């Protein structure tokens, strides 16, 4: 099973972009941008991922990172699990 986590917060920190700026650029609520940056979302719709990726000038896949053994997750759970 492949487990993924969002790395939006990481990208924002690397680029010095605030969650408020992300919200404005992606046309999403500030609360949504904050939750995405902290990895607190229960689910994320693909149109939101696409808008965030466009706002950050990255491909949608670049917003995710595979969780490897020993990686820290939010609330001890990954965002997405893909079964083979």
N, C-alpha and C positions, 0 to 999 in steps of 0.2 A: 504494500500500500504506500502510495506517495502522499506525503503531508506537506502542505504549503502554508506560508504565512505572508501577510502583506508587508511590504517594506516601504510603504508610503512615508511613514514618520522618519525613517532613515534618509530617504531622498530629500525630504523637506529640510532636515538638519544639515545635510551636505550642501544644499544650495542656499541656505539662509532664508527659506520661505516660511512664512507663518501659516497657520491653519486658516486664518482669516483671508490671507491672500489666495490660498488654494481655493477656498470657498468661492471667492469672487471670480477667479480665473475659470473654474470648472462649473460655475452656476449651480452650486449645491449649498445646502445649509451649513452654517459654521459648525453646528453640532455634529453634522455628518462628517465634515472634514476632520474635526477633532477626533471623533470615534475611529475614523479610518487611520489617522496618524497613530493612534494608540492601540489599534488592533482590537477594538472592543465591539465590532459589529457582529451580530448573529449571522447576518447574511448581507451580501452586497450584490446588487443587480448589475448586469453587464453594461447597461448604458452609463451607469455611474463610473464604473471602471474605465470605460472608454473616454468619458469626459475628463476624468482625473489624469489619465495618460496623456491626452491631448494638451491639457493645461501644463503638464510637466515636460512636454515634448519628449515622451518616451513611448515605446510600444507597450500595450497592456500587459504583456507577459513580464516585462521588466519591473512591474509593480509587485511581483511575487518572488519568493525565495523558497527553495525546498528546505524543509526542516530536517536536520541531520541529528543523529544521536548526540545528546548533550546540549542541544540548542534550547534556549529559553523560549517558552511560548506564553501567550496571555492566558491566564486562568488554567494553565496546564493543558491547553487544547489548541490544535491548529485551526486555522481559518477554514481550510478545505482539505478533505481527504479524497484521494482518487484511488479507486480499487482497480486492479489490473483486470 
